[in-house]
Amino acid sequence: MHHIDQLFASMSAVTAVSDNQWRVTHPGLPDDWGQGRTAFGGISAAMVYYALSMIVAPDRVLRTFHTNFVGPVVFDEPFEIVIEQLRSGRNMSQYLVKLNQAGKVSVCVQACYGVELTSKLHINKLPSHQFEPPDKATLMGTDADKLPRFFHHYDLAMLEGQHPFTGSAHCHYLGWMRNHAPVEQFGLTHLIALIDAWPPALVQQLGAPAPMSTVSWDLEFVNPLIPVAGNPWFAYEVNTRFAANGYAHTEAKIWDEQERLVALSRQAVVVFD
């Protein structure tokens, strides 16, 4: 099993290609971070963010992160991440990032960073929660061989919902999540991967396993994440808003241990059932 920080440490130093373009390389993601025939989407997106963090100015805070999963990221095969700065002004910076493998685009990300501004506006209608952190993790299901391989890097504790592929009427999950192995300092790179650890909420309604894939994934970071040492829990609530004709749309909310809403997540998922 490869610790998540080992994967980030294997990335090369950043190389400037031009005034507004940079490149990093990686020897490849191991099979234990796999999901079917491709690397786990959360870790692929986190690799892109990690590369971005090498070149973005420290006063810029990530505000939105839109990911398109274009094709598979094959295990143990090298890839490159190419960063293009679309524009950087006084307050905002916009980037287009591609993870390329074997000459093809596998992941495409558009990221928006912004400095903190002084404003007369202050509106807070963010949702809260009233559920306590768990005493321990409870894996979804009892058969380890039926779980995606990457799943063993995470602890999930389900409070509402049913196990995948049980023919349930439920199409939402409520629970807690954290890394299985603690990290030296938990930051946004780890959170991006962690948010994607939950299965699409609609899988509960299927009576048997079926191929599915996230097509696009939108993250909005509401309150800046406070980096912490160790292994913090994050609360998670996801609802399926619509599913028909092989496509589903989900919305999720993520809170830290201080009950601050730190991120909003939306996914479009294709299902071959």
N, C-alpha and C positions, 0 to 999 in steps of 0.2 A: 504494500500500500504506500502510495506516494503522498506525503503531506502537501497541503495546498501551497505552502510557502516555498517548497522545493520547486514547484512549477514556475513560480514567479522568478525565483533566483536563477533559473536556467535561461532567462531571456538575455539577449545580447545588450550591449550598450547602444544607445541611440546614435544613428548616423544621419547627418543632415544631407538631404539630396538636393535641396534648393533653399531659397529664402523662406518658403512656406510649405516645405515638405520634408518629412523625416521617415526613417525606416529602422525597424528592429527585426531580429530574427529569433527563432526558437527551434530547438532540435526536435520537438514533437511532444504531444500529450500522451501519457501512458493509458493502457487499456482499462486500468481500474477507475479511470475517470470517464468511462464510456457509458453510452445510452444507446443500445442497439448498435448500429453500424457507424455511429458518429460519436464524437466527444460530447459530453454533457453541455447543453447550451449555456448554462450559467457560467461554467468555467471559461468557455470561449469568449463570452462577453466580458468577463472579468479580466482576461488577458489583454483585451483591447483597452479597457480602462487603465490597466497597469502601464501599458505603453504610453497612453496619453499623459499619465501623471509624470512621466519623465520630462515632458516638454512644456506643459502648461504652467504659467506663472502662479506662484503660491497664493496670490491674493484673489485668484479666480476660483469660485466654488461651482461644482457641478450642479446644474439646475435640471437639465433633461438629458435623457440618454435613450435614443431610439435605435433598436437593433433589428435588422432583417437577417434571418438565417437563410442564406441563399443556397448553400450546398453542404454536404458532410465535411467535417474535419476528421480526417483519417488518423488513426492512432500511429504513434511512433514514426510519423513522417514530418520532416521539417516544414515550417511555414514562415511567412514574413507578415509583418503588420506595417502598413504604409499609412502615414498620417498626413493629411492635407489641411492646412489652415485656410478656411474659406474667407474668414474676415476676423480681425481683432481690433476692436475700438476701445474707447475709454472705459466702457462699462461691461461689454459683452465680447465673448470670443466664441466662434463657431468652427467646428472641425468635422471633416468627413474622413472616416477611417475604414480601411479594408484589410481583412485577414485573408491573405492569398496562400493557396497551397497547390503545388503542381501547376502553376500558371493560371489557376482559376480562382475566382472570388468565392470564399466560403461564408464569410460573415461581413456585413456592412453596417457601420454605425455612424449616426449623426449625433454629435454631442454639443451641448450648449453650456457654456460657463459664464458666470456673472459675478461681479463684485457686489458686496453688500452696500445698499444705498440708504440714504436718509429719506424718509417718506412720511407724509401726514396721514396716510392711510394705514389703518390697523383693523383688520377684520379676522376673527378667528371662529370659524364654524366647523373646525376639524372634529371628526368623530373620535370618541374615546372608547375604552373597554373596561370591564370590571372583572376580568378573570385572572386568577393567580398563576404565577409561574409554576411549572410542574416540579415534582420531586425527582423525576427521572424521565428519560425518553421512552417512547413507545413506538416502535417501528410499525409501519402500516403493513399488516399482514404477518404471517408467521413463517412463510416459506422463503428463506433467504435467496434461494436460487431463482425465485420469480421476481426479485427486485432488480431494478437497473443497477449496474455495477457501481456507478458513482454514489448511489444512495447510502452506501456504508461509510461515507465521509461525513454524514450529517445525522443529527439527532432530531427527530420530529416527535411531538407529543400532540396527538389529535384529541380535541375536546368535543367537536361536533363534526358529523359526517360519517361516512362508512369507508371500508377498505375498497381499493380499486377493483373493478370487474366483479362486483357482487350483485349487480342488478338492482341497486338501491334506487329509491325515488329522490335521494338527495343530489343536489348539484352545487353544494358549497362546502367549504372547510373552515374550521376555526381551530386554532391551536398555537403551538409554540415551536420554535426552531432555533438550532444553534449548530456550530461545527462539532463534529465528534471529537476531534483532537484540538485542544487549545492552540491559539497562535500567540506569538509574542506581543503583538499589538493589533487588535481587531479594528480594521478601517473599512473604507468604502469599497475597496477591491474585494474584500471578503464578503461584504454585505450583498454586493451585486450577484455573486455566485450563490449565496445562501438563499436569496429571494426566489430563485428559480428551482430550488430543491423540491418543492411540493409538486405532486402530479397535477395535471389539469383537473379541476373539480368535477368535470363532466364524466370522468372515467368511472365514477361510482355507478353510473346508470347502465354501463355495459355489463353484459353477463359473462363475457369472455374477453381475453386480451385481443386488442386490435391495434394495428399500426396507427400512429398519430405523430404530428410534428407541429411545433410552434413556428408560425410563419413570420410574425413580427411581434415585438415586445417593446412597450413604452414604459419608461421609468421617469417619474418626477420626484425630485428630492425636496421635501417641504421644509423640514428643520435640519440644519447641518448635523451630520453624525458626529458624536463625540467619541474619538478613538479611545478604546479602553484595552487594558491588558486582560488576558485570560480567555474566557469562553462565555460571553453574554448570551442570554436568551432574547429572542425577538418574538413578539406576538404577531400573528398572521391571520387575516380573514380574507377569504376569496369567495366571490359569487359568480356563477355563470349567468350572464345577462341575456344571451341568445344562442341557440344552437339549431341549425337546420341545414339540410343539403350538403352535409359533410364539413361544415365550418362552425366554429364556436367562438364566442367572445366572452372573456372573463375580466373582472376587475378585482383588485386586491388592495388591502391596506396593511402597512407594516409599522409596528410601534417598538420602541426600545424599552429597556427595563425601567426607565423613568416615566413610562407611559406617554412619551412624546411620539406623535406620528412623524416618522422620518421619511416615508416614501409611499407613493401611489404607483400601482403597477397595472398595466392592461396588456392582455395577450390575445392574439388571433391564432386559433389552432385549427389545423386541418385533421380530420378523422376519417380513416378508411375502414369503416365498419360495415 
